[in-house]
């Protein structure tokens, strides 16, 4: 059984820096970086859009929960979650039990600048700025369960990683 503080869990909206900061943290700590969405694709053998199209969102969310639990049953992990992983209470509980949870935040303008032109962001199809504002509003309390919240607006990934490690090492 691992201690709850062995892992670092990064949650937040797309474009807040979870993957970039997670990779830096892995390099800095020697811990293993796991991107939850990439792990789902690996285990399912299908892309996320294919999973949604072929099996539906409920199947995807169940698979996400299963893989989340499996990953956080290990120690020495830096986990970058997909934006929707926090929407299930059971997932939030697994995250809290499995490590220190950091919610990365950024303004709508910052997120738009980072991912607004990314064709791999289907949630931003159409008016990306408007979609980001809607998602931020819909999920404004979704990340409140985290142990720590860090605003990444105007900060480079290295500075955010230092802030996380300061809290993590306590």
C-alpha positions as CSV (number, residue, x, y, z in Angstrom):
1,X,0.0,0.0,0.0
2,X,1.4,3.4,-1.0
3,X,1.2,6.6,1.0
4,X,-1.3,9.0,-0.3
5,X,1.3,11.7,-0.9
6,X,3.4,9.6,-3.3
7,X,1.7,10.9,-6.4
8,X,1.1,14.3,-7.9
9,X,-2.3,14.7,-9.7
10,X,-2.8,17.6,-12.1
11,X,-6.4,18.7,-12.9
12,X,-7.8,21.7,-14.7
13,X,-9.2,22.9,-18.0
14,X,-7.4,22.2,-21.2
15,X,-4.7,24.7,-21.9
16,X,-3.8,25.3,-18.2
17,X,-0.5,23.5,-18.6
18,X,-1.1,20.0,-17.1
19,X,0.9,18.1,-19.7
20,X,3.7,20.6,-20.1
21,X,4.1,21.1,-16.3
22,X,3.7,17.3,-15.7
23,X,6.6,16.5,-18.1
24,X,8.8,19.1,-16.3
25,X,7.9,17.7,-12.9
26,X,8.7,14.1,-14.1
27,X,12.2,15.3,-15.2
28,X,12.7,17.2,-11.9
29,X,11.6,14.4,-9.6
30,X,12.4,11.2,-11.5
31,X,8.7,10.2,-11.1
32,X,6.8,8.6,-14.0
33,X,4.5,10.9,-16.0
34,X,1.2,9.4,-17.0
35,X,-1.3,11.3,-19.2
36,X,-4.7,9.7,-18.4
37,X,-6.1,10.3,-21.9
38,X,-3.0,8.7,-23.5
39,X,-3.3,5.8,-21.2
40,X,-7.0,5.3,-22.2
41,X,-6.1,5.3,-25.9
42,X,-3.3,2.8,-25.2
43,X,-5.5,0.4,-23.3
44,X,-8.6,0.8,-25.5
45,X,-6.6,0.6,-28.8
46,X,-8.8,3.4,-30.1
47,X,-8.6,7.2,-30.2
48,X,-10.8,9.1,-27.8
49,X,-13.0,10.3,-30.7
50,X,-13.3,6.7,-31.9
51,X,-14.3,5.5,-28.4
52,X,-17.0,8.2,-28.2
53,X,-18.2,7.4,-31.7
54,X,-18.1,3.5,-31.4
55,X,-19.0,3.0,-27.7
56,X,-20.4,6.2,-26.4
57,X,-19.4,8.7,-23.7
58,X,-20.7,6.5,-20.8
59,X,-18.3,3.7,-21.9
60,X,-15.4,6.3,-22.1
61,X,-16.2,7.7,-18.6
62,X,-16.3,4.1,-17.1
63,X,-13.0,3.3,-18.8
64,X,-11.5,6.6,-17.6
65,X,-12.5,5.8,-14.0
66,X,-11.1,2.2,-14.2
67,X,-7.8,3.4,-15.6
68,X,-7.6,6.3,-13.1
69,X,-7.9,3.9,-10.2
70,X,-5.4,1.5,-11.7
71,X,-2.8,4.3,-12.2
72,X,-3.2,5.8,-8.8
73,X,-2.9,2.4,-7.1
74,X,0.8,2.8,-8.0
75,X,3.2,5.3,-6.4
76,X,5.7,7.7,-7.8
77,X,3.3,8.9,-10.5
78,X,2.7,12.4,-11.9
79,X,-0.8,12.1,-13.4
80,X,-2.2,14.6,-15.9
81,X,-5.9,14.1,-16.2
82,X,-8.4,15.0,-18.9
83,X,-10.6,18.0,-18.1
84,X,-13.7,15.9,-17.6
85,X,-12.2,13.3,-15.2
86,X,-13.2,15.5,-12.2
87,X,-16.9,15.4,-13.1
88,X,-17.5,12.1,-11.3
89,X,-17.3,12.2,-7.5
90,X,-15.8,8.7,-7.4
91,X,-12.9,10.0,-9.5
92,X,-12.4,13.0,-7.3
93,X,-12.2,10.7,-4.3
94,X,-9.7,8.4,-6.0
95,X,-7.5,11.4,-6.8
96,X,-7.6,12.7,-3.3
97,X,-6.8,9.3,-1.8
98,X,-4.0,8.7,-4.4
99,X,-1.9,11.8,-4.1
100,X,-1.7,15.6,-3.7
101,X,-4.1,17.2,-6.2
102,X,-3.2,20.4,-7.9
103,X,-5.8,22.4,-9.9
104,X,-4.2,24.5,-12.6
105,X,-6.2,27.5,-13.6
106,X,-5.8,30.2,-16.2
107,X,-7.9,33.0,-17.7
108,X,-10.0,32.4,-20.8
109,X,-7.7,34.7,-22.8
110,X,-4.6,32.7,-21.7
111,X,-6.3,29.4,-22.6
112,X,-7.4,30.7,-25.9
113,X,-3.8,31.8,-26.7
114,X,-2.5,28.4,-25.8
115,X,-5.0,26.1,-27.4
116,X,-7.5,28.1,-29.4
117,X,-6.0,27.1,-32.7
118,X,-5.4,23.4,-31.8
119,X,-7.3,21.2,-34.2
120,X,-7.1,18.3,-31.6
121,X,-9.5,20.2,-29.3
122,X,-13.0,19.1,-30.4
123,X,-14.6,20.9,-27.5
124,X,-13.4,24.2,-29.0
125,X,-14.9,23.7,-32.5
126,X,-16.6,26.8,-33.8
127,X,-16.1,29.9,-31.7
128,X,-13.2,28.8,-29.5
129,X,-13.3,31.9,-27.3
130,X,-17.0,31.5,-26.6
131,X,-16.6,27.7,-25.9
132,X,-13.7,28.4,-23.5
133,X,-15.8,30.9,-21.5
134,X,-18.7,28.5,-21.4
135,X,-16.6,25.6,-20.2
136,X,-14.9,27.8,-17.6
137,X,-18.3,28.8,-16.3
138,X,-19.7,25.3,-16.4
139,X,-16.7,23.9,-14.5
140,X,-15.8,26.8,-12.2
141,X,-16.4,24.7,-9.1
142,X,-15.3,21.4,-10.6
143,X,-11.7,21.7,-9.5
144,X,-12.4,23.1,-6.0
145,X,-11.8,19.7,-4.4
146,X,-8.0,19.9,-5.1
147,X,-5.5,20.3,-2.3
148,X,-4.0,23.3,-4.1
149,X,-5.0,25.7,-6.8
150,X,-2.3,27.4,-8.9
151,X,-3.0,30.1,-11.5
152,X,-0.8,29.5,-14.5
153,X,-1.8,32.8,-16.3
154,X,1.4,34.6,-17.5
155,X,3.7,32.0,-16.0
156,X,6.0,29.7,-17.8
157,X,5.8,26.0,-17.0
158,X,9.1,26.0,-15.0
159,X,7.7,28.5,-12.6
160,X,4.5,26.5,-12.1
161,X,6.5,23.3,-11.6
162,X,8.5,25.1,-8.8
163,X,5.3,26.2,-7.1
164,X,3.9,22.7,-7.2
165,X,7.1,21.1,-5.8
166,X,7.1,23.7,-3.0
167,X,3.7,22.6,-1.9
168,X,4.3,18.9,-2.7
169,X,7.5,18.7,-0.6
170,X,5.8,20.9,2.0
